[in-house]
Amino acid sequence: MNRRAALHYGLGCIAQRSLSLLLLPLTSTVLGISAFGQLGLLVALANVGSIVAGLGLAETAQRFAAMPQRLAQLATLTRYYGGLWLLLSPCTLLLAPWLPGQLQGLWLWLLWLNLGCGAQLGVRLMLLRIADRSGRYAKVMLLWSGLQGSLTMSALLLGFGVGGVMFAGAAATALALGYSWRGESLPPVDPAQQGVRSAPLGADPQPRHRRFAHIMPLLRYGVPMALCTAIGVVFVGYERPWLAQTLGVAALGQYALMAQLAFLPIYLIEPFNLWWFPRRMALAQQRHHHELARWSDIGVFLLLLAVLLVALLLPPVVQLLFAPDYWPALQWLPGLLAIALLRQLASVLNLGVYFRDSGQLPLRLNAAIALPALLLVPLAVAGGGVLWLLWLMLGLMAVRAGLFYWRSQQLYCLPYQRQQLLLALTVGLAALVVDQPLGYASAALLQLGLLWRRYQQRSAATMPLGQPS
């Protein structure tokens, strides 16, 4: 990744994540702990709704990044599906009476519109990443984040409450989507297509009556990806209605704040993921196994380093910026960070699972973990509250990460530095269990040393495809 692209992706991630995180103290204080719990429920609904709205289209674009014709067909499908999503928006008004937390129908309608525009925008941003238009990507992200931050702050200060926050999100996403549609061109991605005249970003050169004949290969990959993500909601969001019913919206407000802050390490390494994830598919097709393993190892060390730094620095920041009502939830932070670490680990060491023409395999692997979780999560919440829930989710995420790694190595074996990875994970998780500043600092120094050592290595050969691990 060149420095300019790294700067652009970093600016986009910082703009998107930092503004929302900086607004957390204001949001939690102005809304109060109960209304913040309602907002946490809406976030859980957004996690589910974004999956249906997205239909796995952004993941499909990433999979077919080196096939310009497929990308053009996918862009056509995205536009038609977005129109259908908007036509179905009135159905949200019927959902409000059936949901816990006394959510209003207007909030759900605004959330629906936000999700529909966000799905369209997600595909546009993925196409920009694939085309290596990092500058354009950064402009869209900066505009989107600036609009959302300013509108949300205005709504909170003017006293519009949860409804104002939902309106700010929908308006910002719609305006950013409109800006992203302005005359951007996508050059051919496939080297064989060099010399072909550039078309508007996402334009399908085929006649309209033939476009739908090529949708099925896209849906065969995208729909299982969407279902796979939907199953993943069992691990992130499914517990919130049960917590609201068992412990109340005030306790849910505390939990929702810590759960959101536990995603900080993933946000910190997102610039690396934005650059690396689309490109690893192209390297896999060329069978650059050592380079794939090296950068995957680097991703793991970066993730661990980010987790440990957040665990070390976040508690005093929470006590400084947030009301005392939220401070008791700090006891849950190490467990939530460990869960986030294992969840993201399954996304880094999984190339063989996703390097296929169908998304059925990740769907089956996620379902194997999520189906027992559907029953165990409410039992854990009812039996021991948040503490039992954290231990349950930690075990499930560990099994899931192991399954993804094992199956991925069977299908596409990569020469990872397994001893270094095991050492780094063991030390990192042990530091979270001990939960002491000295332990976090020592473990972070170890991760930094391993990261630097792996970064300095260069691949000299490739491993034959399918060699046993």
Secondary structure, DSSP 8 states (H G I E B T S, - for coil): --HHHHHHHHHHHHHHHHHHHHHHHHHHHHHHHHHHHHHHHHHHHHHHHHHHHHTTHHHHHHHTTT-HHHHHHHHHHHHHHHHHHHHTGGGGGGTGGGSTT---HHHHHHHHHHHHHHHHHHHHHHHHHHTT-HHHHHHHHHHHHHHHHHHHHHHHHTT-HHHHHHHHHHHHHHHHHHHHTSS-EE---SGGGTTS--EETT---S-HHHHGGGHHHHHHHHHHHHHHHHHHTTTTTTHHHHHHHHH-HHHHHHHHHHHHHTTHHHHHTHHHHHHHHHHHHHHHHTT-HHHHHHHHHHHHHHHHHHHHHHHHHHHHHHHHHS-GGGGGGGGGHHHHHHHHHHHHHHHHS-HHHHSSS-SHHHHHHHHHHHHHHHHHHHHHHHHHHHHHHHHHHHHHHHHHHHHHHHHHHHHS-----HHHHHHHHHHHHHHHHHT-HHHHHHHHHHHHHHHHHHHH--------TT---
